[in-house]
Each structure stands twice: as C-alpha cells, then as structure tokens.
Amino acid sequence: MHPATSRRVDNLDDDDYPAYTMGRAAEMLGTTPAFLRALGEHRLITPLRSEGGHRRYSRYQLRVAARARELVDQGTPIEAACRIIILEDQLEEAQRINEELRAQGHQPKPSA
C-alpha cells in the first residue's frame, strides 16, 4: 500500500483527526454552527483549522459537543454545561492517575 493511502486509512480510526466541517458537525449533532462556536468561546472544544481557516472537528470533539448539547437540552446554561464537562474530564483523569499509582504500589497519605 502506498504510504499516503496508508495514512488516510489510519485517519479513519483516529478519534482526534479533524475530519468534520462545522456544517457537517452541526448537522450530525442536530444543532447550529453558532452552538459549536459558543463551545469554542467557552473553551470546551478547540477545533483545528483547515489550510483555508475553516473549523474542523474530530469525533472526540463531537462526543464532547453532544454531551454539552444533552446538558443544554436539559436546561443547563451553556456556560455551566461547559464547566461541568471540564470538571468531569478532570475528575476522570485524576481517578485514572490514582488507579495507576495504586497499581504501582503507592499508597495515599492520610489527610490531617
């Protein structure tokens, strides 16, 4: 297989590959481009830019945006929804690190 073709096939499996235009991302999420721009303004997701300067979204970013849409649809203000998702991600990362440390034999120090 030609190297360029191999790289394109690898991108199909890459959750972080910016494969979706803003219009397509909004369509897939059933939302508007303005909603996606708002998520960027609140620093929840930062789309990559094409050579022409157009926003491009990855599958991972679409999952995050879908979670934000779910919260907003339930009545959560967009600013709060973004903060909730950021805190959920931070908590998940802290729990992952704790599990790794436990697996390595590190014990947490008792709090005073």
C-alpha positions, 0 to 999 in steps of 0.5 A, a space after each residue: 500500500 502506498 504510504 499516503 493511502 496508508 495514512 488516510 486509512 489510519 485517519 479513519 480510526 483516529 478519534 482526534 483527526 479533524 475530519 468534520 466541517 462545522 456544517 457537517 458537525 452541526 448537522 450530525 449533532 442536530 444543532 447550529 454552527 453558532 452552538 459549536 462556536 459558543 463551545 469554542 468561546 467557552 473553551 470546551 472544544 478547540 477545533 483545528 483549522 483547515 489550510 483555508 481557516 475553516 473549523 474542523 472537528 474530530 469525533 472526540 470533539 463531537 462526543 464532547 459537543 453532544 454531551 454539552 448539547 444533552 446538558 443544554 437540552 436539559 436546561 443547563 446554561 451553556 456556560 455551566 454545561 461547559 464547566 461541568 464537562 471540564 470538571 468531569 474530564 478532570 475528575 476522570 483523569 485524576 481517578 485514572 492517575 490514582 488507579 495507576 499509582 495504586 497499581 504501582 504500589 503507592 499508597 495515599 497519605 492520610 489527610 490531617 
